């Protein structure tokens, strides 16, 4: 299953929200440096979907706020 996500790094209040078109917005406190925000996004997504972090793979958008994840 593929999921499109919009990541908001450096957020004061980390959370996961759905918008009106069912797009996930993930707010993480980590900065977008050296993959820290990507790791925090995977952790938040794993907790939200109740799956292991190892089951989530970043497919596209490593350096973008729009990302595509594969959930295995």
Biopython code that builds the backbone (N, CA, C, O; Angstrom):
import numpy as np
from Bio.PDB.StructureBuilder import StructureBuilder

atoms = [
    (1, "UNK", "N", (0.843, -1.161, 0.000)),
    (1, "UNK", "CA", (0.000, 0.000, 0.000)),
    (1, "UNK", "C", (0.896, 1.233, 0.000)),
    (1, "UNK", "O", (1.855, 1.304, 0.769)),
    (2, "UNK", "N", (0.593, 2.192, -0.847)),
    (2, "UNK", "CA", (1.347, 3.440, -0.925)),
    (2, "UNK", "C", (0.531, 4.556, -0.289)),
    (2, "UNK", "O", (-0.687, 4.630, -0.447)),
    (3, "UNK", "N", (1.235, 5.424, 0.436)),
    (3, "UNK", "CA", (0.592, 6.545, 1.118)),
    (3, "UNK", "C", (1.314, 7.830, 0.746)),
    (3, "UNK", "O", (2.541, 7.899, 0.815)),
    (4, "UNK", "N", (0.553, 8.850, 0.350)),
    (4, "UNK", "CA", (1.103, 10.174, 0.103)),
    (4, "UNK", "C", (1.008, 10.975, 1.387)),
    (4, "UNK", "O", (-0.028, 10.983, 2.052)),
    (5, "UNK", "N", (2.107, 11.653, 1.733)),
    (5, "UNK", "CA", (2.201, 12.376, 2.990)),
    (5, "UNK", "C", (2.818, 13.748, 2.738)),
    (5, "UNK", "O", (3.698, 13.894, 1.890)),
    (6, "UNK", "N", (2.357, 14.744, 3.473)),
    (6, "UNK", "CA", (2.995, 16.058, 3.475)),
    (6, "UNK", "C", (3.614, 16.238, 4.850)),
    (6, "UNK", "O", (2.925, 16.149, 5.867)),
    (7, "UNK", "N", (4.918, 16.492, 4.878)),
    (7, "UNK", "CA", (5.647, 16.605, 6.141)),
    (7, "UNK", "C", (5.902, 18.073, 6.457)),
    (7, "UNK", "O", (6.260, 18.864, 5.584)),
    (8, "UNK", "N", (5.707, 18.416, 7.734)),
    (8, "UNK", "CA", (5.959, 19.773, 8.218)),
    (8, "UNK", "C", (7.024, 19.680, 9.311)),
    (8, "UNK", "O", (6.689, 19.439, 10.471)),
    (9, "UNK", "N", (8.315, 19.869, 8.960)),
    (9, "UNK", "CA", (9.384, 19.775, 9.966)),
    (9, "UNK", "C", (9.406, 21.005, 10.874)),
    (9, "UNK", "O", (8.752, 22.010, 10.598)),
    (10, "UNK", "N", (10.170, 20.905, 11.958)),
    (10, "UNK", "CA", (10.339, 21.988, 12.931)),
    (10, "UNK", "C", (9.024, 22.450, 13.545)),
    (10, "UNK", "O", (8.863, 23.633, 13.843)),
    (11, "UNK", "N", (8.108, 21.555, 13.733)),
    (11, "UNK", "CA", (6.815, 21.890, 14.320)),
    (11, "UNK", "C", (6.921, 21.894, 15.843)),
    (11, "UNK", "O", (7.616, 21.063, 16.428)),
    (12, "UNK", "N", (6.234, 22.829, 16.470)),
    (12, "UNK", "CA", (6.239, 22.899, 17.927)),
    (12, "UNK", "C", (5.333, 21.834, 18.537)),
    (12, "UNK", "O", (5.562, 21.394, 19.664)),
    (13, "UNK", "N", (4.307, 21.420, 17.798)),
    (13, "UNK", "CA", (3.338, 20.452, 18.300)),
    (13, "UNK", "C", (3.276, 19.255, 17.345)),
    (13, "UNK", "O", (2.470, 19.261, 16.415)),
    (14, "UNK", "N", (4.119, 18.218, 17.557)),
    (14, "UNK", "CA", (4.116, 17.056, 16.652)),
    (14, "UNK", "C", (2.767, 16.338, 16.669)),
    (14, "UNK", "O", (2.214, 16.059, 17.733)),
    (15, "UNK", "N", (2.245, 16.041, 15.472)),
    (15, "UNK", "CA", (0.954, 15.371, 15.358)),
    (15, "UNK", "C", (0.758, 14.856, 13.941)),
    (15, "UNK", "O", (1.535, 15.169, 13.039)),
    (16, "UNK", "N", (-0.297, 14.057, 13.756)),
    (16, "UNK", "CA", (-0.689, 13.561, 12.442)),
    (16, "UNK", "C", (-2.131, 13.981, 12.220)),
    (16, "UNK", "O", (-2.983, 13.759, 13.080)),
    (17, "UNK", "N", (-2.411, 14.591, 11.062)),
    (17, "UNK", "CA", (-3.757, 15.049, 10.742)),
    (17, "UNK", "C", (-4.138, 14.622, 9.338)),
    (17, "UNK", "O", (-3.275, 14.452, 8.477)),
    (18, "UNK", "N", (-5.429, 14.451, 9.109)),
    (18, "UNK", "CA", (-5.963, 14.222, 7.769)),
    (18, "UNK", "C", (-6.669, 15.492, 7.329)),
    (18, "UNK", "O", (-7.355, 16.135, 8.124)),
    (19, "UNK", "N", (-6.501, 15.857, 6.051)),
    (19, "UNK", "CA", (-7.230, 17.012, 5.551)),
    (19, "UNK", "C", (-8.511, 16.555, 4.861)),
    (19, "UNK", "O", (-8.883, 15.385, 4.958)),
    (20, "UNK", "N", (-9.178, 17.455, 4.176)),
    (20, "UNK", "CA", (-10.477, 17.159, 3.576)),
    (20, "UNK", "C", (-10.421, 16.133, 2.455)),
    (20, "UNK", "O", (-11.422, 15.468, 2.187)),
    (21, "UNK", "N", (-9.286, 15.988, 1.800)),
    (21, "UNK", "CA", (-9.149, 15.010, 0.716)),
    (21, "UNK", "C", (-8.395, 13.765, 1.182)),
    (21, "UNK", "O", (-7.843, 13.025, 0.368)),
    (22, "UNK", "N", (-8.377, 13.540, 2.506)),
    (22, "UNK", "CA", (-7.765, 12.357, 3.113)),
    (22, "UNK", "C", (-6.249, 12.294, 2.946)),
    (22, "UNK", "O", (-5.669, 11.211, 3.031)),
    (23, "UNK", "N", (-5.602, 13.422, 2.711)),
    (23, "UNK", "CA", (-4.138, 13.481, 2.646)),
    (23, "UNK", "C", (-3.613, 13.599, 4.068)),
    (23, "UNK", "O", (-4.155, 14.366, 4.864)),
    (24, "UNK", "N", (-2.570, 12.853, 4.396)),
    (24, "UNK", "CA", (-1.981, 12.915, 5.729)),
    (24, "UNK", "C", (-0.970, 14.052, 5.805)),
    (24, "UNK", "O", (-0.109, 14.199, 4.937)),
    (25, "UNK", "N", (-1.093, 14.848, 6.851)),
    (25, "UNK", "CA", (-0.125, 15.890, 7.169)),
    (25, "UNK", "C", (0.541, 15.462, 8.459)),
    (25, "UNK", "O", (-0.124, 15.282, 9.479)),
    (26, "UNK", "N", (1.874, 15.294, 8.418)),
    (26, "UNK", "CA", (2.607, 14.860, 9.594)),
    (26, "UNK", "C", (3.512, 16.008, 10.041)),
    (26, "UNK", "O", (4.378, 16.471, 9.298)),
    (27, "UNK", "N", (3.285, 16.449, 11.270)),
    (27, "UNK", "CA", (4.064, 17.524, 11.864)),
    (27, "UNK", "C", (5.087, 16.890, 12.797)),
    (27, "UNK", "O", (4.720, 16.179, 13.733)),
    (28, "UNK", "N", (6.374, 17.145, 12.543)),
    (28, "UNK", "CA", (7.448, 16.581, 13.366)),
    (28, "UNK", "C", (8.317, 17.714, 13.900)),
    (28, "UNK", "O", (8.456, 18.761, 13.266)),
    (29, "UNK", "N", (8.894, 17.490, 15.064)),
    (29, "UNK", "CA", (9.731, 18.519, 15.679)),
    (29, "UNK", "C", (11.160, 18.498, 15.148)),
    (29, "UNK", "O", (11.916, 19.443, 15.375)),
    (30, "UNK", "N", (11.536, 17.437, 14.448)),
    (30, "UNK", "CA", (12.902, 17.299, 13.932)),
    (30, "UNK", "C", (13.154, 18.259, 12.770)),
    (30, "UNK", "O", (12.242, 18.555, 11.998)),
    (31, "UNK", "N", (14.393, 18.746, 12.648)),
    (31, "UNK", "CA", (14.731, 19.618, 11.522)),
    (31, "UNK", "C", (14.944, 18.805, 10.247)),
    (31, "UNK", "O", (15.236, 17.611, 10.311)),
    (32, "UNK", "N", (14.799, 19.445, 9.100)),
    (32, "UNK", "CA", (14.982, 18.729, 7.823)),
    (32, "UNK", "C", (16.454, 18.615, 7.429)),
    (32, "UNK", "O", (16.814, 18.917, 6.291)),
    (33, "UNK", "N", (17.292, 18.189, 8.342)),
    (33, "UNK", "CA", (18.721, 18.052, 8.088)),
    (33, "UNK", "C", (19.144, 16.607, 8.295)),
    (33, "UNK", "O", (18.746, 15.961, 9.265)),
    (34, "UNK", "N", (19.953, 16.111, 7.371)),
    (34, "UNK", "CA", (20.557, 14.777, 7.466)),
    (34, "UNK", "C", (19.536, 13.669, 7.688)),
    (34, "UNK", "O", (19.844, 12.674, 8.345)),
    (35, "UNK", "N", (18.337, 13.821, 7.159)),
    (35, "UNK", "CA", (17.328, 12.778, 7.241)),
    (35, "UNK", "C", (16.623, 12.666, 8.583)),
    (35, "UNK", "O", (15.876, 11.713, 8.801)),
    (36, "UNK", "N", (16.841, 13.614, 9.488)),
    (36, "UNK", "CA", (16.214, 13.558, 10.808)),
    (36, "UNK", "C", (14.696, 13.662, 10.718)),
    (36, "UNK", "O", (13.982, 12.950, 11.423)),
    (37, "UNK", "N", (14.200, 14.545, 9.854)),
    (37, "UNK", "CA", (12.748, 14.689, 9.695)),
    (37, "UNK", "C", (12.154, 13.441, 9.057)),
    (37, "UNK", "O", (11.034, 13.056, 9.394)),
    (38, "UNK", "N", (12.873, 12.804, 8.148)),
    (38, "UNK", "CA", (12.378, 11.566, 7.527)),
    (38, "UNK", "C", (12.248, 10.455, 8.566)),
    (38, "UNK", "O", (11.260, 9.721, 8.565)),
    (39, "UNK", "N", (13.232, 10.325, 9.448)),
    (39, "UNK", "CA", (13.176, 9.306, 10.497)),
    (39, "UNK", "C", (12.016, 9.575, 11.455)),
    (39, "UNK", "O", (11.293, 8.658, 11.842)),
    (40, "UNK", "N", (11.850, 10.839, 11.831)),
    (40, "UNK", "CA", (10.751, 11.200, 12.731)),
    (40, "UNK", "C", (9.404, 10.969, 12.059)),
    (40, "UNK", "O", (8.438, 10.579, 12.716)),
    (41, "UNK", "N", (9.336, 11.208, 10.752)),
    (41, "UNK", "CA", (8.101, 10.976, 10.006)),
    (41, "UNK", "C", (7.750, 9.498, 9.990)),
    (41, "UNK", "O", (6.588, 9.132, 10.164)),
    (42, "UNK", "N", (8.746, 8.649, 9.784)),
    (42, "UNK", "CA", (8.515, 7.197, 9.783)),
    (42, "UNK", "C", (8.031, 6.738, 11.154)),
    (42, "UNK", "O", (7.125, 5.909, 11.246)),
    (43, "UNK", "N", (8.628, 7.271, 12.219)),
    (43, "UNK", "CA", (8.194, 6.913, 13.571)),
    (43, "UNK", "C", (6.750, 7.334, 13.818)),
    (43, "UNK", "O", (5.964, 6.560, 14.365)),
    (44, "UNK", "N", (6.397, 8.553, 13.421)),
    (44, "UNK", "CA", (5.027, 9.046, 13.608)),
    (44, "UNK", "C", (4.032, 8.252, 12.782)),
    (44, "UNK", "O", (2.939, 7.931, 13.248)),
    (45, "UNK", "N", (4.415, 7.938, 11.554)),
    (45, "UNK", "CA", (3.542, 7.176, 10.668)),
    (45, "UNK", "C", (3.336, 5.754, 11.199)),
    (45, "UNK", "O", (2.230, 5.220, 11.123)),
    (46, "UNK", "N", (4.389, 5.145, 11.732)),
    (46, "UNK", "CA", (4.288, 3.800, 12.302)),
    (46, "UNK", "C", (3.341, 3.792, 13.499)),
    (46, "UNK", "O", (2.524, 2.884, 13.653)),
    (47, "UNK", "N", (3.461, 4.799, 14.329)),
    (47, "UNK", "CA", (2.584, 4.884, 15.499)),
    (47, "UNK", "C", (1.131, 5.122, 15.073)),
    (47, "UNK", "O", (0.212, 4.525, 15.633)),
    (48, "UNK", "N", (0.927, 5.994, 14.082)),
    (48, "UNK", "CA", (-0.420, 6.321, 13.610)),
    (48, "UNK", "C", (-1.104, 5.115, 12.959)),
    (48, "UNK", "O", (-2.290, 4.872, 13.183)),
    (49, "UNK", "N", (-0.342, 4.357, 12.146)),
    (49, "UNK", "CA", (-0.899, 3.203, 11.435)),
    (49, "UNK", "C", (-0.802, 1.901, 12.229)),
    (49, "UNK", "O", (-1.328, 0.872, 11.804)),
    (50, "UNK", "N", (-0.126, 1.945, 13.389)),
    (50, "UNK", "CA", (0.061, 0.771, 14.250)),
    (50, "UNK", "C", (0.774, -0.370, 13.516)),
    (50, "UNK", "O", (0.333, -1.519, 13.542)),
    (51, "UNK", "N", (1.886, -0.020, 12.862)),
    (51, "UNK", "CA", (2.746, -1.006, 12.207)),
    (51, "UNK", "C", (4.180, -0.777, 12.686)),
    (51, "UNK", "O", (4.483, 0.259, 13.278)),
    (52, "UNK", "N", (5.049, -1.735, 12.430)),
    (52, "UNK", "CA", (6.456, -1.590, 12.790)),
    (52, "UNK", "C", (7.143, -0.601, 11.858)),
    (52, "UNK", "O", (6.777, -0.472, 10.690)),
    (53, "UNK", "N", (8.143, 0.096, 12.390)),
    (53, "UNK", "CA", (8.891, 1.055, 11.576)),
    (53, "UNK", "C", (9.584, 0.382, 10.400)),
    (53, "UNK", "O", (9.751, 0.992, 9.344)),
    (54, "UNK", "N", (9.986, -0.871, 10.579)),
    (54, "UNK", "CA", (10.690, -1.585, 9.516)),
    (54, "UNK", "C", (9.778, -1.895, 8.326)),
    (54, "UNK", "O", (10.270, -2.226, 7.248)),
    (55, "UNK", "N", (8.475, -1.795, 8.504)),
    (55, "UNK", "CA", (7.513, -2.053, 7.427)),
    (55, "UNK", "C", (7.270, -0.821, 6.558)),
    (55, "UNK", "O", (6.578, -0.907, 5.544)),
    (56, "UNK", "N", (7.834, 0.322, 6.945)),
    (56, "UNK", "CA", (7.604, 1.579, 6.223)),
    (56, "UNK", "C", (8.873, 1.960, 5.470)),
    (56, "UNK", "O", (9.949, 2.079, 6.056)),
    (57, "UNK", "N", (8.726, 2.152, 4.155)),
    (57, "UNK", "CA", (9.864, 2.494, 3.295)),
    (57, "UNK", "C", (9.547, 3.781, 2.544)),
    (57, "UNK", "O", (8.483, 3.917, 1.941)),
    (58, "UNK", "N", (10.488, 4.724, 2.591)),
    (58, "UNK", "CA", (10.352, 5.971, 1.841)),
    (58, "UNK", "C", (10.697, 5.692, 0.381)),
    (58, "UNK", "O", (11.826, 5.318, 0.064)),
    (59, "UNK", "N", (9.722, 5.876, -0.502)),
    (59, "UNK", "CA", (9.932, 5.599, -1.926)),
    (59, "UNK", "C", (10.360, 6.851, -2.682)),
    (59, "UNK", "O", (11.294, 6.819, -3.483)),
    (60, "UNK", "N", (9.667, 7.951, -2.418)),
    (60, "UNK", "CA", (9.917, 9.172, -3.183)),
    (60, "UNK", "C", (9.794, 10.383, -2.252)),
    (60, "UNK", "O", (8.959, 10.394, -1.348)),
    (61, "UNK", "N", (10.626, 11.395, -2.479)),
    (61, "UNK", "CA", (10.515, 12.649, -1.754)),
    (61, "UNK", "C", (11.484, 12.792, -0.601)),
    (61, "UNK", "O", (11.161, 13.420, 0.407)),
    (62, "UNK", "N", (12.662, 12.222, -0.734)),
    (62, "UNK", "CA", (13.638, 12.285, 0.357)),
    (62, "UNK", "C", (13.964, 13.724, 0.761)),
    (62, "UNK", "O", (14.155, 14.010, 1.942)),
    (63, "UNK", "N", (14.027, 14.623, -0.216)),
    (63, "UNK", "CA", (14.363, 16.021, 0.065)),
    (63, "UNK", "C", (13.199, 16.960, -0.205)),
    (63, "UNK", "O", (13.395, 18.155, -0.425)),
    (64, "UNK", "N", (11.995, 16.423, -0.188)),
    (64, "UNK", "CA", (10.796, 17.216, -0.444)),
    (64, "UNK", "C", (9.844, 17.065, 0.731)),
    (64, "UNK", "O", (9.937, 16.102, 1.493)),
    (65, "UNK", "N", (8.927, 18.016, 0.877)),
    (65, "UNK", "CA", (7.931, 17.850, 1.942)),
    (65, "UNK", "C", (6.793, 16.937, 1.506)),
    (65, "UNK", "O", (6.034, 16.447, 2.342)),
    (66, "UNK", "N", (6.671, 16.707, 0.202)),
    (66, "UNK", "CA", (5.696, 15.746, -0.323)),
    (66, "UNK", "C", (6.398, 14.411, -0.492)),
    (66, "UNK", "O", (7.343, 14.295, -1.272)),
    (67, "UNK", "N", (5.939, 13.402, 0.237)),
    (67, "UNK", "CA", (6.616, 12.109, 0.247)),
    (67, "UNK", "C", (5.643, 10.979, -0.059)),
    (67, "UNK", "O", (4.437, 11.088, 0.165)),
    (68, "UNK", "N", (6.206, 9.886, -0.580)),
    (68, "UNK", "CA", (5.431, 8.673, -0.835)),
    (68, "UNK", "C", (6.089, 7.547, -0.052)),
    (68, "UNK", "O", (7.289, 7.302, -0.172)),
    (69, "UNK", "N", (5.275, 6.866, 0.757)),
    (69, "UNK", "CA", (5.764, 5.750, 1.566)),
    (69, "UNK", "C", (5.088, 4.469, 1.132)),
    (69, "UNK", "O", (3.912, 4.465, 0.766)),
    (70, "UNK", "N", (5.845, 3.372, 1.175)),
    (70, "UNK", "CA", (5.317, 2.027, 0.920)),
    (70, "UNK", "C", (5.159, 1.362, 2.282)),
    (70, "UNK", "O", (6.109, 1.287, 3.061)),
    (71, "UNK", "N", (3.963, 0.886, 2.556)),
    (71, "UNK", "CA", (3.675, 0.180, 3.810)),
    (71, "UNK", "C", (3.592, -1.305, 3.490)),
    (71, "UNK", "O", (2.733, -1.730, 2.717)),
    (72, "UNK", "N", (4.484, -2.093, 4.085)),
    (72, "UNK", "CA", (4.536, -3.519, 3.782)),
    (72, "UNK", "C", (3.906, -4.384, 4.826)),
    (72, "UNK", "O", (3.887, -5.607, 4.686)),
]
sb = StructureBuilder()
sb.init_structure("model")
sb.init_model(0)
sb.init_chain("A")
sb.init_seg("    ")
for serial, (resi, resn, name, xyz) in enumerate(atoms, 1):
    if name == "N":
        sb.init_residue(resn, " ", resi, " ")
    sb.init_atom(name, np.array(xyz, "f"), 0.0, 1.0, " ", f" {name:<3s}", serial, name[0])
structure = sb.get_structure()
